[in-house]
Amino acid sequence: MTTNIFKNLKDHFQIPDHIPIRLPRKFKKCYSGKTADIGMYDAMLAVGLRLPLMALHHQLANFLGFSVNQIAPNTWRILIRAEIL
């Protein structure tokens, strides 16, 4: 992801201003596990996941014992579509 695209993420995906985002350096994972941050890939946002996460998404991740970034983008797409139905 280029720096220009990264600058437009908040506007494009309607991320609230109070949620900080950072671009990982080359060859680094988006989430290290050493902080309380949540790592997300842009593919998750592209399939429809939006911030802040809804309570249902928190409960699902807790129930499954997964972090948000451990759930595949295709799974988020299915969950969000099922939620809409």
LOMAR-643754 format. One record per residue (C-alpha): residue number from 1; chain; x, y, z; residue in three letters. Coordinates in Angstrom, 2 decimals. Example, Ala and Ser with C-alpha at 12.3 -4.5 7.8 and 13.67 -1.06 7.14 Angstrom:
REM LOMAR-643754
1 | A | 12.30 | -4.50 | 7.80 | ALA
2 | A | 13.67 | -1.06 | 7.14 | SER
***
This chain:
REM LOMAR-643754
1 | A | 0.00 | 0.00 | 0.00 | MET
2 | A | 1.40 | 3.37 | -0.94 | THR
3 | A | 1.47 | 6.37 | 1.38 | THR
4 | A | -1.01 | 8.27 | -0.82 | ASN
5 | A | -3.59 | 5.50 | -0.59 | ILE
6 | A | -3.01 | 5.23 | 3.16 | PHE
7 | A | -3.75 | 8.94 | 3.62 | LYS
8 | A | -7.17 | 8.51 | 2.00 | ASN
9 | A | -8.23 | 5.45 | 4.02 | LEU
10 | A | -10.11 | 7.40 | 6.70 | LYS
11 | A | -12.18 | 9.25 | 4.12 | ASP
12 | A | -12.78 | 6.30 | 1.81 | HIS
13 | A | -13.80 | 3.82 | 4.51 | PHE
14 | A | -15.39 | 6.40 | 6.87 | GLN
15 | A | -13.04 | 5.64 | 9.77 | ILE
16 | A | -13.79 | 8.03 | 12.67 | PRO
17 | A | -11.06 | 10.55 | 13.53 | ASP
18 | A | -10.65 | 9.23 | 17.08 | HIS
19 | A | -9.40 | 5.87 | 15.73 | ILE
20 | A | -5.67 | 6.08 | 15.01 | PRO
21 | A | -4.31 | 4.17 | 12.04 | ILE
22 | A | -0.72 | 3.43 | 11.11 | ARG
23 | A | 0.99 | 1.93 | 8.11 | LEU
24 | A | 3.35 | -0.94 | 8.94 | PRO
25 | A | 6.84 | -0.82 | 7.52 | ARG
26 | A | 7.90 | -3.08 | 4.69 | LYS
27 | A | 8.12 | -6.78 | 5.68 | PHE
28 | A | 6.27 | -6.12 | 8.97 | LYS
29 | A | 2.93 | -7.59 | 9.98 | LYS
30 | A | 0.05 | -5.24 | 10.65 | CYS
31 | A | -0.24 | -6.55 | 14.20 | TYR
32 | A | 2.62 | -7.52 | 16.48 | SER
33 | A | 0.71 | -8.70 | 19.56 | GLY
34 | A | 2.84 | -6.51 | 21.82 | LYS
35 | A | 0.30 | -3.68 | 22.03 | THR
36 | A | -3.43 | -3.37 | 22.62 | ALA
37 | A | -3.97 | -2.31 | 19.00 | ASP
38 | A | -6.06 | -4.25 | 16.54 | ILE
39 | A | -4.38 | -5.09 | 13.26 | GLY
40 | A | -6.50 | -5.03 | 10.15 | MET
41 | A | -5.70 | -5.47 | 6.50 | TYR
42 | A | -7.27 | -3.21 | 3.88 | ASP
43 | A | -8.96 | -6.28 | 2.36 | ALA
44 | A | -11.19 | -6.46 | 5.45 | MET
45 | A | -12.37 | -2.92 | 4.83 | LEU
46 | A | -12.84 | -3.63 | 1.13 | ALA
47 | A | -15.32 | -6.45 | 1.85 | VAL
48 | A | -17.49 | -4.25 | 4.05 | GLY
49 | A | -16.13 | -4.25 | 7.60 | LEU
50 | A | -16.37 | -0.75 | 9.08 | ARG
51 | A | -15.03 | 0.91 | 12.20 | LEU
52 | A | -15.90 | 1.18 | 15.01 | PRO
53 | A | -16.80 | -2.49 | 15.21 | LEU
54 | A | -20.33 | -3.37 | 16.19 | MET
55 | A | -21.03 | -5.28 | 19.42 | ALA
56 | A | -21.96 | -8.37 | 17.38 | LEU
57 | A | -18.49 | -8.40 | 15.77 | HIS
58 | A | -16.82 | -8.11 | 19.20 | HIS
59 | A | -18.94 | -10.93 | 20.60 | GLN
60 | A | -18.24 | -13.16 | 17.61 | LEU
61 | A | -14.47 | -12.65 | 17.84 | ALA
62 | A | -14.55 | -13.30 | 21.59 | ASN
63 | A | -16.72 | -16.41 | 21.16 | PHE
64 | A | -14.37 | -17.83 | 18.53 | LEU
65 | A | -11.29 | -16.84 | 20.51 | GLY
66 | A | -9.89 | -14.92 | 17.55 | PHE
67 | A | -8.51 | -11.47 | 17.07 | SER
68 | A | -10.26 | -9.38 | 14.43 | VAL
69 | A | -7.32 | -9.76 | 12.04 | ASN
70 | A | -7.38 | -13.57 | 12.33 | GLN
71 | A | -10.79 | -13.80 | 10.68 | ILE
72 | A | -10.43 | -13.98 | 6.89 | ALA
73 | A | -11.87 | -11.18 | 4.73 | PRO
74 | A | -14.23 | -13.63 | 2.99 | ASN
75 | A | -15.59 | -14.64 | 6.38 | THR
76 | A | -16.25 | -10.99 | 7.23 | TRP
77 | A | -18.09 | -10.64 | 3.94 | ARG
78 | A | -20.35 | -13.60 | 4.77 | ILE
79 | A | -20.99 | -12.40 | 8.34 | LEU
80 | A | -21.85 | -8.87 | 7.27 | ILE
81 | A | -24.22 | -10.10 | 4.53 | ARG
82 | A | -25.89 | -12.49 | 6.99 | ALA
83 | A | -26.26 | -9.64 | 9.44 | GLU
84 | A | -27.98 | -7.53 | 6.78 | ILE
85 | A | -30.43 | -10.34 | 6.02 | LEU
***
